[in-house]
Amino acid sequence: MTAKNLLVELFVEELPPKVLKILGESFANGIFNWLERAHLVSRAEVVNMRPYSSPRRLAVFIPEVLSKAADKPVSQKLMPASVGLDAAGQATPALLKKLAALGVGAEVVPQLRREGEGKAESLVYDSRQPGATLAEGLRLALQETLAKLPIPKVMTYQLADGWDSVQFVRPAHRLVALHGTEVVPVSVLGLQAGRTTQGHRFEAASATLEIRDADSYEAQMESEGAVLPGFEKRRAEIVRQLAEAAAKVGGGMKTIEDDALLDEVTALVERPNVLLCQFDAQFLEVPQECMILTMKANQKYFPLLESNGKLSNKFLVVSNISPDDASAVIVGNERVVRPRLSDARFFYNQDRKHKLESRVEKLGNVVYHNKLGSQLQRVERITTLAGTLARLLGADKADAELAARLSKADLLTDMVGEFPELQGIMGRYYALHDGEKPDVADAIEAHYHPRFAGDSLPQGKLSCAVALADKLETLLGIYGIGQVPTGDKDPFGLRRHALGVLRILIETPFDLPLPALLKIAAENFPAGMLSATVANDVEGFMLDRLRGYLRERGFEATHIEAVLLVLNGQLHEVLPRLQGVRDFAALEVARDLAAANKRVQNIIRKNQEELGMAANDAVVNIKLLTEAAERNLFHAMQDIAPLAQSYFERGDYGQNLKALVTLKPFIDDFFDAVMVMCEDKVLRMNRAILLQHLGRLMNQVADISKLAA
């Protein structure tokens, strides 16, 4: 049971770059977890495990792996002693048959242990289960891990014998499995493990590479194989070289920040070499978003930005080769990018020959949804709703309607047809070219924001009106025809749209009650098109998203529920109210007040039917306050109410709640001395009304009864 370091590498043809990182992590974790379950490695060693992944290999280094797991004691209850043994204490046929099924004979009968007493006495067979060997454990680990890799699409290919076929993401050619210096005799995908692998396709010292032992793998791959096998190490090297190359250009030049592009490029090269290239400056007349996107998406280049954020005509290429003279590589990349930039310039010039307004009617030929009509009908609904919201927000109604009418016109342009990611962005450029107001043009772009978690919000009331209109139209329309998100399926992005509406209302903030907004949006559709309950349904859906959003901001679930119970859709108040509840909950007295409030709420609920609908307007009859404790509570409430109300009206919710602390001794005395549920109905109702007033005073900011333990 010797413990040595283990190295496993699967050498394959070029892996899909967009999933290489997760493939490498899954390969390493899968093998480690299986070996750990087989007791061949300790869970503590996971921190020292090293996953490797490059375009042509998946590998893992696991320290302190046993050659064989320790034997494990096993106890198996066989049958009642009265059934297994006859009167003379000899084994019955039933017992012998059971033992035979376990692979043992009558010779173990004297060793059987008895457990229990009397009729419950049973025969127990104690044995030791041999621990798994590394060869067997690794074979099973590889089989299970490869079968469970998150592969987007598998390939079926023939093995070298020409008869058998296997399935994997790409054809595999070599398998390395070393336990220290020794080869582990395992096979998978038709490959027998050895110590031979291959380095860089062009720059390795030799065609094949013999790995001496598990510990030397990474060093040998780097020095002899010309490969940086570790994904994170290779990524860090690219980041370093990009920064170094940008600094050499000078003038505060910097590369764009794009983690997805960086991960993809890391998955495309085995030994990165960053080179500086440039294109003709005349292409800079095209909007830089187009240029950046075509260089990133089509060529995997890193555009360079000047210190003011404007695109320069220089860009960086991450090459997979490092020739002594890189000029041919540089010229080749410059030649390749030119047609792409020419296409972008052509699309831009062609699109500007036609105004956005001229494209709007053509949206009638584009189906949005067979139950919701064309894109033109959708735009008309958004336009009407944007005008209504602009009026409510104090923005220019005509400008909002114009921005909404033009908001989807760029979908019919050549540029957006080629790069859908530019919708809205190109609409802004074309609107400015058409002579529209800057605010209108900005609203055309901003109405898609926020596009993802953490994205920027629309700026200004006009942009917010159009953005809210677009998102509410989508939410109500899609939800109202029954296309409700299920599980992880949300093809219309309703969760994203809901979060966008919430963020705009909360973070801007805007005093627009959510129920009223949803009612306005629902009524904007033709009668009978949507379900009758759509506004209420979408409100529930959005409140679920709101809870998640608030939890992500660090608020406790009980605090969130306490605020939502009294918020009445005033989302612009949710963050300051929650902060006030958080400050209040930190007080020692908070839990006692919350418990008292819970008792108040229970009494009110019990008397609700007798109080009737007039309860909210009911007035406490001072003459009926016969007990000193209830009079004292009433006067204390009268004293504190104006102060608490003033705090509430100016949004100082923490102080509003803290003001309630002075009521605690009066509330305690009331419940100690006063029988609320007395026989006298008149007194009972008067006391219930007093508590109802107390409940309203205590629950202006939140239903603090929810804070009770």
C-alpha positions in Angstrom: 0.0 0.0 0.0 2.7 2.4 -1.1 1.6 6.1 -1.6 3.1 7.8 -4.6 2.1 10.7 -6.8 -0.1 9.8 -9.8 -0.1 11.4 -13.3 -2.8 10.6 -15.8 -2.8 12.2 -19.3 -5.1 11.6 -22.3 -3.6 12.8 -25.5 -6.2 13.7 -28.2 -6.8 15.7 -31.3 -7.7 19.4 -30.9 -10.5 19.8 -28.3 -13.3 22.3 -28.6 -11.9 25.6 -27.3 -15.1 26.9 -25.8 -15.4 24.0 -23.4 -11.7 23.1 -22.8 -11.6 24.7 -19.4 -14.6 22.8 -18.0 -13.4 19.6 -19.7 -10.1 19.8 -17.9 -11.7 20.5 -14.5 -14.2 17.7 -14.9 -11.6 15.2 -16.0 -9.4 16.0 -13.0 -12.3 16.1 -10.5 -13.9 13.0 -11.8 -10.8 10.9 -11.5 -9.9 12.3 -8.0 -13.4 11.8 -6.7 -13.6 8.2 -7.8 -10.2 7.3 -6.3 -11.2 9.0 -3.1 -14.4 6.9 -2.9 -12.2 3.8 -3.5 -10.1 5.0 -0.5 -7.0 5.2 -2.7 -6.4 8.9 -1.9 -7.3 11.2 1.0 -9.9 14.0 0.5 -7.3 16.4 2.0 -5.1 15.9 -1.1 -7.7 17.7 -3.3 -6.0 21.0 -2.5 -2.7 19.7 -3.9 -4.3 18.2 -7.0 -3.3 19.9 -10.3 -5.5 19.7 -13.4 -4.0 20.2 -16.8 -5.7 21.0 -20.1 -4.4 22.2 -23.4 -5.7 22.0 -27.0 -4.5 18.4 -27.3 -4.5 16.9 -23.8 -6.5 16.4 -20.6 -4.4 15.5 -17.6 -4.3 15.5 -13.8 -1.6 15.2 -11.1 -2.8 13.7 -7.8 -0.4 13.4 -4.9 -0.1 10.6 -2.4 -2.2 7.9 -4.1 -2.1 4.4 -2.7 -1.1 1.4 -4.8 -3.8 -0.6 -3.0 -6.5 0.5 -0.6 -6.7 -1.0 2.9 -8.9 -4.1 3.4 -12.2 -3.3 4.9 -14.0 -5.3 7.6 -17.5 -6.4 6.6 -20.2 -7.9 8.8 -23.2 -9.6 7.1 -26.2 -10.8 9.0 -27.1 -14.3 7.5 -30.3 -15.6 9.2 -31.8 -16.4 12.5 -29.7 -18.9 14.5 -32.7 -21.2 14.9 -32.9 -21.5 11.1 -29.2 -21.8 10.4 -28.3 -24.4 13.0 -30.0 -27.6 14.0 -30.5 -28.9 17.5 -27.0 -30.4 17.5 -25.5 -27.0 16.5 -24.7 -28.2 12.9 -25.2 -26.0 9.9 -28.6 -26.5 8.1 -28.9 -26.8 4.3 -30.3 -23.2 4.3 -27.1 -21.9 6.0 -24.8 -23.8 3.7 -26.6 -22.5 0.7 -26.3 -18.9 2.0 -22.6 -19.4 2.7 -22.0 -20.8 -0.8 -23.6 -17.7 -2.3 -20.9 -15.7 -0.4 -18.2 -17.9 -1.8 -17.3 -19.8 1.4 -18.1 -23.3 2.8 -19.0 -25.1 6.0 -15.5 -24.5 7.4 -16.5 -21.0 8.5 -19.5 -22.1 10.5 -17.5 -22.3 13.8 -16.4 -18.7 13.2 -19.9 -17.3 12.8 -20.8 -14.7 15.4 -24.1 -14.7 17.2 -26.0 -11.5 17.7 -29.1 -10.8 19.8 -30.9 -13.1 22.2 -33.6 -15.7 22.2 -35.7 -15.8 19.1 -34.0 -12.6 17.8 -30.6 -14.3 17.9 -29.0 -14.1 14.4 -25.9 -15.5 12.8 -23.3 -13.0 11.5 -20.5 -13.6 9.1 -17.4 -11.4 9.7 -14.9 -11.1 6.8 -12.5 -8.6 5.3 -13.2 -7.1 1.9 -10.0 -6.6 -0.1 -9.2 -3.0 -0.9 -9.2 -1.8 -4.5 -5.9 -1.9 -6.4 -4.9 1.3 -8.2 -5.0 -0.4 -11.6 -8.6 -1.5 -11.1 -9.6 1.8 -9.4 -8.1 3.9 -12.1 -9.6 1.9 -14.9 -13.1 2.4 -13.4 -12.3 6.0 -12.6 -11.4 6.7 -16.2 -14.4 4.9 -17.6 -16.8 6.7 -15.4 -15.1 10.1 -15.8 -14.9 10.0 -19.6 -18.6 8.9 -19.8 -19.7 11.8 -17.7 -17.6 14.6 -19.2 -19.8 17.6 -20.3 -19.1 17.0 -24.0 -21.3 19.0 -26.3 -21.2 16.4 -29.1 -19.4 13.1 -29.3 -17.6 11.6 -32.2 -17.6 7.9 -33.3 -14.3 6.8 -34.7 -12.5 3.5 -35.6 -9.6 2.2 -33.6 -6.3 1.2 -35.2 -7.5 -2.4 -35.7 -10.0 -1.2 -38.2 -12.9 -3.1 -36.6 -13.8 -1.6 -33.3 -15.2 1.9 -32.8 -15.3 4.1 -29.7 -17.0 7.4 -28.9 -15.3 10.5 -27.5 -15.3 14.3 -28.1 -12.2 13.9 -30.3 -10.1 10.9 -31.3 -7.7 9.9 -28.6 -4.2 8.7 -29.5 -2.2 8.1 -26.3 -2.7 7.4 -22.6 -0.1 8.1 -19.9 -0.6 6.7 -16.4 2.3 6.9 -14.0 2.3 6.0 -10.3 5.7 7.5 -9.3 8.0 6.0 -12.0 5.8 3.0 -12.6 3.2 2.6 -15.4 -0.2 1.8 -14.2 -1.6 -1.1 -16.4 -4.9 0.4 -17.5 -6.7 0.9 -20.8 -9.5 3.1 -22.1 -10.8 4.1 -25.5 -8.8 1.3 -27.0 -5.5 2.7 -25.6 -3.0 0.9 -23.3 -1.4 3.2 -20.7 2.3 3.9 -21.1 4.7 6.8 -20.4 4.9 8.2 -24.0 3.1 11.4 -25.0 3.6 14.2 -27.6 4.6 17.8 -27.1 3.9 20.9 -29.3 2.9 20.0 -32.8 5.7 22.1 -34.3 8.1 23.2 -31.6 8.7 20.1 -29.4 12.3 18.8 -29.2 11.2 15.4 -30.6 8.2 13.7 -32.1 7.5 11.9 -28.8 8.3 12.5 -25.2 9.0 9.9 -22.5 7.7 11.1 -19.1 10.2 9.9 -16.5 7.8 10.1 -13.5 4.6 11.8 -12.3 6.6 14.6 -10.6 8.5 15.6 -13.7 5.4 15.9 -16.1 4.9 19.6 -16.0 8.6 20.5 -16.2 9.2 18.0 -19.1 6.2 19.3 -21.0 7.5 22.9 -20.8 11.2 22.2 -21.5 11.1 19.3 -23.9 7.5 19.4 -25.2 7.3 23.3 -25.6 3.8 23.1 -24.0 2.4 24.9 -21.0 0.0 22.2 -19.9 -1.8 24.1 -17.1 -4.8 26.1 -18.3 -4.5 28.8 -15.6 -0.7 29.1 -16.0 -1.1 29.5 -19.8 -3.9 32.0 -19.3 -1.8 34.1 -16.9 1.1 34.0 -19.4 -1.2 35.4 -22.1 -2.4 38.2 -19.8 1.2 39.0 -19.0 2.3 39.1 -22.6 -0.8 41.2 -23.6 0.0 43.8 -21.0 3.7 43.9 -21.9 2.9 44.3 -25.6 0.4 47.1 -25.0 2.9 48.9 -22.7 5.5 48.7 -25.5 3.2 50.5 -27.9 3.0 53.4 -25.3 0.5 56.2 -25.0 -1.5 54.5 -22.3 -2.6 51.8 -24.8 -4.5 48.8 -23.3 -6.3 45.7 -24.5 -10.0 45.1 -24.2 -11.2 43.2 -21.2 -13.0 40.0 -22.2 -12.7 36.9 -20.0 -14.6 34.7 -22.5 -12.2 35.6 -25.3 -9.2 35.1 -23.0 -10.4 31.6 -22.0 -11.1 30.7 -25.7 -7.7 31.9 -26.8 -6.0 30.0 -23.9 -7.8 26.9 -25.2 -6.4 27.4 -28.7 -2.7 27.6 -28.0 -0.2 25.4 -26.2 2.7 27.9 -25.9 1.4 31.5 -26.4 3.4 34.1 -28.2 1.7 37.6 -28.4 2.5 39.6 -31.5 1.6 43.2 -32.4 -0.2 43.8 -35.7 -2.1 46.7 -37.3 -4.7 47.5 -39.9 -5.3 50.5 -42.2 -6.4 53.5 -40.2 -9.2 54.3 -42.7 -11.3 51.5 -41.2 -11.6 53.5 -38.0 -14.5 55.5 -39.6 -16.6 52.4 -38.9 -18.2 52.4 -35.4 -15.6 50.8 -33.1 -18.1 48.3 -31.7 -18.3 46.7 -35.2 -14.6 46.6 -35.5 -14.0 45.1 -32.1 -16.7 42.5 -32.5 -15.4 41.3 -35.9 -11.9 41.0 -34.6 -12.9 39.2 -31.5 -15.6 36.9 -32.9 -14.0 36.0 -36.2 -10.3 36.2 -35.6 -9.9 35.9 -31.8 -7.7 39.0 -31.8 -7.3 41.5 -28.9 -8.0 45.1 -30.2 -6.0 47.8 -28.5 -7.7 50.9 -27.1 -6.2 54.3 -26.6 -6.2 55.9 -23.1 -9.5 57.6 -23.9 -11.2 54.3 -24.7 -11.2 54.8 -28.5 -10.1 52.0 -30.8 -6.7 52.2 -32.3 -5.6 50.6 -35.6 -3.3 48.2 -33.7 -4.3 44.8 -32.3 -2.6 41.8 -30.6 -2.5 38.3 -31.9 -1.8 35.2 -29.6 0.2 32.9 -31.9 0.9 29.2 -31.1 4.3 29.4 -32.7 7.5 31.4 -31.8 9.6 31.7 -34.9 12.9 33.7 -34.8 11.4 36.0 -37.5 7.7 36.6 -36.7 7.2 39.0 -39.7 5.4 36.3 -41.8 3.0 35.6 -39.0 2.3 39.3 -38.4 1.8 40.0 -42.2 -0.5 36.9 -42.5 -2.8 38.1 -39.7 -2.9 41.6 -41.0 -3.8 40.2 -44.4 -6.5 38.0 -43.0 -8.2 40.7 -41.0 -8.5 43.2 -43.9 -11.5 41.4 -45.6 -13.3 41.2 -42.3 -13.0 45.0 -41.7 -13.9 45.7 -45.3 -17.1 43.7 -44.9 -17.9 45.7 -41.8 -17.3 49.0 -43.6 -19.4 47.9 -46.5 -22.3 46.9 -44.3 -22.1 50.2 -42.4 -22.1 52.3 -45.6 -24.9 50.3 -47.2 -27.1 50.6 -44.1 -26.8 54.4 -43.9 -28.3 54.7 -47.4 -31.7 54.0 -45.9 -33.2 55.8 -42.8 -34.4 53.8 -39.8 -37.9 55.1 -40.3 -38.0 53.5 -43.8 -37.4 50.1 -42.3 -40.1 50.2 -39.6 -43.1 49.2 -41.8 -41.0 46.2 -43.1 -41.1 44.8 -39.6 -44.6 43.8 -40.5 -43.1 41.0 -42.6 -41.1 39.6 -39.6 -43.1 37.3 -37.3 -42.5 37.9 -33.6 -44.8 35.1 -32.3 -47.7 33.5 -34.0 -49.9 34.4 -31.0 -48.6 37.9 -30.6 -48.2 39.0 -34.2 -45.4 40.6 -36.2 -42.5 42.7 -35.0 -44.3 45.7 -36.2 -47.4 45.0 -34.0 -45.0 44.5 -31.2 -43.3 47.8 -31.9 -46.6 49.5 -31.9 -47.4 48.1 -28.5 -44.0 49.2 -27.1 -44.5 52.7 -28.6 -47.9 53.2 -26.9 -46.6 51.9 -23.6 -43.3 53.9 -23.8 -45.4 57.1 -24.3 -47.5 56.3 -21.2 -44.5 55.5 -19.1 -42.7 58.7 -20.3 -45.6 60.8 -19.1 -45.5 59.0 -15.7 -41.8 59.6 -15.4 -41.8 63.2 -16.5 -40.0 62.5 -19.8 -41.0 63.8 -23.3 -43.8 61.6 -24.5 -43.2 62.2 -28.3 -39.5 61.5 -28.0 -40.2 58.3 -26.1 -42.7 57.2 -28.7 -40.2 58.0 -31.5 -37.4 56.1 -29.9 -39.7 53.1 -29.3 -40.9 53.1 -32.9 -37.3 53.1 -34.2 -36.0 50.7 -31.5 -36.3 47.5 -33.6 -35.6 48.9 -37.1 -31.9 48.0 -37.0 -32.9 44.3 -36.9 -33.3 44.7 -40.7 -29.9 46.2 -41.3 -27.0 44.2 -42.9 -24.7 44.9 -39.9 -27.1 43.5 -37.3 -27.9 40.6 -39.7 -24.2 39.8 -39.6 -23.6 40.6 -35.9 -26.9 40.2 -33.9 -24.9 41.3 -30.8 -24.9 44.9 -32.2 -28.7 45.4 -32.2 -29.5 48.7 -30.5 -25.9 49.8 -30.8 -26.2 50.2 -34.5 -29.6 51.6 -34.1 -28.1 54.5 -32.2 -25.4 55.2 -34.8 -28.0 55.1 -37.6 -30.4 57.3 -35.7 -27.7 59.9 -35.2 -26.9 59.7 -38.9 -30.5 60.3 -39.7 -30.5 63.5 -37.7 -32.5 62.2 -34.7 -32.0 63.9 -31.3 -29.1 62.4 -29.3 -31.5 61.5 -26.4 -33.7 59.5 -28.8 -30.6 57.8 -30.3 -29.3 56.9 -26.8 -32.7 55.5 -25.9 -32.6 53.2 -28.9 -29.4 51.6 -27.7 -30.2 51.7 -24.0 -33.6 50.0 -24.2 -31.8 46.6 -24.3 -30.1 47.3 -21.0 -29.4 45.6 -18.7 -28.6 42.8 -21.0 -27.1 40.5 -18.3 -26.4 40.4 -14.6 -24.2 43.3 -13.6 -24.8 45.2 -16.9 -25.3 49.0 -16.8 -28.8 50.4 -16.6 -30.4 52.9 -19.0 -29.5 56.5 -18.2 -32.2 59.2 -18.1 -36.0 59.1 -17.9 -36.4 58.8 -21.7 -34.2 55.7 -22.0 -35.8 54.1 -18.9 -39.3 54.6 -20.3 -38.4 52.8 -23.5 -36.4 50.1 -21.7 -39.3 49.4 -19.3 -41.8 49.4 -22.1 -39.8 46.8 -24.1 -39.3 44.5 -21.1 -42.8 44.8 -19.8 -44.3 44.1 -23.3 -42.1 40.9 -23.5 -43.0 39.8 -20.0 -46.7 40.3 -20.2 -47.0 39.0 -23.8 -44.9 35.8 -23.5 -46.2 35.0 -20.0 -49.8 35.8 -21.1 -49.8 33.2 -23.9 -48.6 30.5 -21.5 -44.9 30.4 -22.4 -43.8 30.3 -18.7 -40.1 29.5 -17.9 -39.7 26.0 -16.5 -36.6 24.7 -14.7 -33.5 26.0 -16.6 -35.5 26.6 -19.8 -36.3 30.2 -20.5 -36.1 30.7 -24.3 -37.5 34.2 -24.2 -35.3 35.4 -21.4 -38.2 36.3 -19.1 -36.1 36.0 -16.0 -33.6 38.4 -17.5 -36.4 40.9 -18.5 -38.0 40.6 -15.0 -34.6 41.4 -13.3 -34.1 44.3 -15.7 -37.4 45.9 -14.8 -36.7 45.4 -11.1 -33.2 46.9 -11.3 -34.4 49.9 -13.2 -37.2 50.6 -10.6 -35.0 49.9 -7.6 -31.6 51.2 -8.5 -32.6 54.3 -10.5 -35.0 54.6 -8.5 -38.5 55.3 -9.8 -41.7 55.7 -7.8 -43.8 53.5 -10.1 -45.7 50.8 -8.2 -45.2 47.4 -9.8 -48.9 46.3 -9.7 -49.9 49.5 -11.5 -47.2 49.1 -14.1 -48.2 45.5 -14.9 -51.9 46.5 -15.1 -51.0 49.3 -17.6 -48.8 46.9 -19.7 -51.5 44.2 -19.7 -54.2 46.6 -20.9 -51.9 47.6 -23.8 -52.6 44.3 -25.5 -55.8 43.7 -27.6 -58.7 42.3 -25.5 -58.6 38.5 -25.3 -55.0 38.1 -26.5 -53.6 37.3 -23.0 -54.8 35.3 -20.1 -57.1 37.3 -17.7 -54.8 36.8 -14.7 -51.6 37.7 -16.5 -50.8 40.8 -14.5 -51.1 39.0 -11.2 -49.2 36.0 -12.5 -46.3 38.1 -13.7 -46.2 40.0 -10.4 -45.8 36.7 -8.6 -43.0 35.7 -11.0 -41.3 39.0 -10.6 -41.5 38.9 -6.8 -39.7 35.5 -6.8 -36.9 37.2 -8.9 -36.9 40.1 -6.5 -36.3 37.8 -3.5 -33.3 36.2 -5.3 -32.0 39.6 -6.3 -32.2 40.9 -2.7 -30.6 37.8 -1.3 -27.7 38.2 -3.7 -27.3 41.7 -2.2 -26.8 40.2 1.2 -30.2 40.7 2.9 -31.7 38.0 5.1 -34.7 36.1 3.9 -36.8 37.0 7.0 -36.0 40.7 6.5 -37.0 40.5 2.9 -40.3 38.8 3.7 -41.0 41.4 6.4 -40.6 44.3 4.0 -42.4 42.7 1.0 -45.5 42.1 3.2 -46.1 45.9 3.5 -44.3 47.3 0.4 -47.3 47.4 -1.9 -45.1 47.3 -4.9 -43.2 50.5 -4.1 -39.9 48.9 -5.3 -38.0 52.2 -5.1 -38.3 51.9 -1.2 -37.2 48.3 -0.9 -33.4 48.8 -0.4 -33.7 51.6 2.2 -36.4 49.8 4.0 -34.3 46.6 4.2 -31.3 48.6 5.4 -33.6 50.0 8.1 -34.8 46.6 9.1 -31.2 45.3 9.2 -30.2 48.2 11.5 -33.2 47.6 13.7 -32.6 43.8 13.9 -29.2 44.4 15.3 -30.7 45.9 18.5 -31.0 43.7 21.5 -34.6 44.6 22.0 -35.6 43.9 18.4 -36.5 40.2 19.0 -38.7 41.1 22.0 -40.6 43.7 20.0 -40.9 41.3 17.1 -42.4 38.7 19.4 -44.8 41.3 20.8 -45.8 42.4 17.3 -46.5 38.8 16.4 -48.8 38.5 19.4 -50.6 41.7 18.3 -51.1 40.3 14.8 -52.6 37.1 16.2 -55.1 38.9 18.3 -56.1 41.2 15.4 -56.6 38.1 13.2 -58.8 36.4 15.8 -61.0 39.5 16.0 -61.0 40.5 12.4 -64.4 39.1 11.6 -66.0 41.0 14.6 -64.1 44.2 13.7 -65.4 44.0 10.2 -64.3 46.2 7.3 -64.6 49.4 9.3 -61.7 48.3 11.5 -59.1 50.4 9.7 -61.2 53.5 10.5 -62.1 52.5 14.0 -61.1 54.9 16.7 -60.0 53.9 20.2 -62.6 55.0 22.9 -60.5 56.6 25.6 -63.3 56.3 28.1 -63.2 52.5 27.7 -59.5 52.2 28.6 -60.2 51.0 32.1 -56.8 49.6 33.0 -53.8 51.8 33.7 -51.6 49.7 31.5 -53.8 50.2 28.4 -54.1 54.0 29.0 -50.3 54.2 29.4 -49.8 52.3 26.1 -52.3 54.5 24.3 -50.6 57.8 25.5 -47.2 56.4 24.7 -48.4 55.6 21.1 -49.8 59.1 20.8 -46.5 60.6 21.9 -44.3 58.5 19.5 -46.6 58.4 16.5 -45.8 61.9 15.1 -42.0 61.3 15.4 -42.2 57.9 13.8 -44.4 59.3 11.0 -41.9 62.1 10.3 -39.1 59.6 10.0 -41.2 57.4 7.7 -42.2 60.3 5.4 -38.6 61.4 4.8 -37.5 57.8 4.2 -35.4 57.4 7.4 -36.7 53.9 8.0 -34.1 52.8 10.5 -34.9 55.7 12.8 -38.7 54.9 12.4 -38.1 51.4 13.6 -35.7 52.5 16.4 -38.3 54.9 17.7 -40.5 51.9 18.5 -38.0 50.8 21.2 -39.5 53.3 23.7 -42.8 51.4 23.4 -41.4 48.2 24.7 -42.1 48.7 28.5 -45.6 49.9 27.8 -46.3 46.8 25.6 -44.9 44.5 28.2 -47.1 46.0 30.9 -50.1 45.9 28.7 -49.8 42.1 28.1 -49.0 41.5 31.7 -52.0 43.4 33.2 -54.7 43.5 30.5 -57.0 40.7 29.4 -57.6 41.5 25.8 -60.0 38.6 25.2 -62.3 39.5 28.1 -66.0 38.6 28.4 -67.2 42.2 27.8 -67.5 42.4 24.0 -67.3 46.3 24.0 -64.1 46.3 26.0 -62.7 43.4 23.9 -63.3 45.3 20.7 -61.8 48.5 22.0 -58.7 46.7 23.1 -58.4 45.0 19.7 -58.7 48.4 18.0 -55.9 49.7 20.3 -53.7 46.8 19.2 -54.6 47.3 15.6 -53.4 50.9 15.9 -50.2 49.6 17.6 -49.7 47.1 14.7 -50.0 49.8 12.1 -47.6 52.0 14.0 -45.1 49.2 14.3 -45.4 47.9 10.8 -45.1 51.0 8.7 -41.7 50.0 7.4 -42.0 46.2 7.6 -44.0 43.5 9.3 -41.5 43.1 12.1 -43.4 40.1 13.5 -41.5 38.1 10.8 -38.3 38.8 12.8 -39.5 36.8 15.8 -37.5 33.6 16.4 
